[in-house]
Structure formats: C-alpha cells, structure tokens
Amino acid sequence: MKLRFLVPALMLLLTSFATLSAQKTQLNSTDIKEVLKKNKAIIILDVRTAEEFAMGHLKGAQNIDIRQSDAYSKLDKLNPKITYLVYCRTNHRSGMAADYMIQKGFKSVYQMMDGFPGWAANNLPYEK
C-alpha cells in the first residue's frame, strides 16, 4: 500500500527538479543587446503579428505570431535545449510564449521586457 503513494510522490519530485532547471530571464533591450553579443547561438523569436514583424524586427528573428492557432504547435517543434530570446511589442505576448516554453521544459528563455519599441527607442539595430 505504501508503494501506491511512493510512485506519485517520486513523480512529483522529479517534475519539481525539471522545473527548477528551467530558467526564464527578464531583461530590457540594452541588457539583451549585451547577451546577444556574448552568445551568438541564441535563437530570436518575435511573437508579434506578421504585419508588426514586417515593420521592423531584430536581425535574424523568426516570426511566430503567438495569437495564431498554430503558434503553440510551432513552439513545441523547437529544440528545448537551445537558448531563446522572445520579444513582442510590450511584454504580454512574449510573456505568454516564454512561460509556455518554460512549462514545456525549455532550459533557457530570455524575455525582452521593453519589447521591440524599447529596442528601437534605444537606437539598437534592426531590419525590415
């Protein structure tokens, strides 16, 4: 009978350790610029609409509109062992995406808190 309670307790414990190893880091655009300089392997995800993306985005960014019905399935296809930077216009949509990614076991996710407008306002380079 004790074994019946031990297995669920062990599963809960293992899940807790997996969550502890995942990390979401919230930074502003000037700090993100420094992170990107140090780690060229970071994958940049712009979770705004295609129209917003076309008006300007970080160089090399991939666009996954988080409000589209297939957005989460696209996130599920990404490699959870790679480090990602997620941004939007403010921090609402990027927060939804980053939280989802952490919940799904992604190890390292940066969220740009001042969004693309903050990046542009700080005269940081972007492309159209």
Summary of the structure (lengths in Angstrom):
residues: 128
radius of gyration: 16.9
end to end distance: 63.3
largest distance: 64.4
contacts: 366
relative contact order: 0.22
helix: 48%
strand: 18%
